[in-house]
Amino acid sequence: MLRYKADVRTLVYMVTTTGLLIAQWVVGYVHPVLFPLSLFMAVTVAVIAHNHNHLPVWKSRSLNHLTDYWLTLFYGFPAFAWKPTHNMNHHVLNNREGDYTITWRVTEGNHFFSLMSYPSISSFFQQTPIKGYLQHLRKKDKRSFWLAIGQYVALAAFVGVALVIDWKKAVFFIIIPQQFALFAILLFNYVQHVHANEESEWNHSRNFVGPALNALLFNNGFHTVHHERAGTHWSLTPQEHAKIDHLIDDSLKERSFWWYMIRTYILSPFIPKFRTKSMRIERIRQEEEAKRKKAAEAGSQAVEHAKVFSLGDSRIEEEVAE
Ligand SMILES: [Zn+2]
């Protein structure tokens, strides 16, 4: 029934996440082990939602729709929204102008404040394509429209009922993990693209190539290859990445996610060598330099022309005088 056997891991993760909610609800307080674990599992739900959106887990359509609903409840946002914001926009424009999740909308910098403000700003701008997509579905694909609306309803009912039963438990065991998941996945998008060169064939994304993060998060560190071949199953991305690894600039291959985060967002204000260099700004600088050179060359040619013409003019004048 599964498209790829490897997705047994996806199911284990989802069952664990669901089990953690039940366990915490029964325990009734913010448990020092269960709560952090539930935050981590919420992040994995966001990653699974991304994977399932690109390549659905099941062969059966109905099971995929059910999984969309399951993911929606733990991800904290309707799963269908990946389509207009991610597949149809981000994967097409890849951090270029018009990408609603663009990393350089407010600032060209890459620092703690740009990182922390990015998820909220990005979420705000993503509501436009979601609205447009729903309007499109309402006219062209009624079934998908109602499936999408159903996800909003299921999410609202899930959170609403939980709040009514016990608002404190609902906040800590459902709402906070959901918000954490949404924040984390947008933060991943930011670090995977910020200061890369969106116009480059191979240097448009930052990759986290260490084994630990990729083992825990379904190989989601290999981002260049994901953009090149978004339909590739997550279990196959490491071997696909290996084929193009030599084409990617070394500065866009980070072994450790955490060392990148600590270095770039905490230490870099004090240690300048830890600041990332913007490949995008460097490309713009080179383009402007080339334009200036071209203009200067055109200018000097014009001067040469003018000289020749003025020589010609003076000769003509002399001839006329004679
Ligand atoms: Zn993607």
Boltz pocket constraint, residues with backbone or C-beta under 6 A from the ligand:
constraints:
  - pocket:
      binder: B
      contacts: [[A, 50], [A, 54], [A, 86], [A, 91], [A, 226], [A, 230]]
      max_distance: 6.0
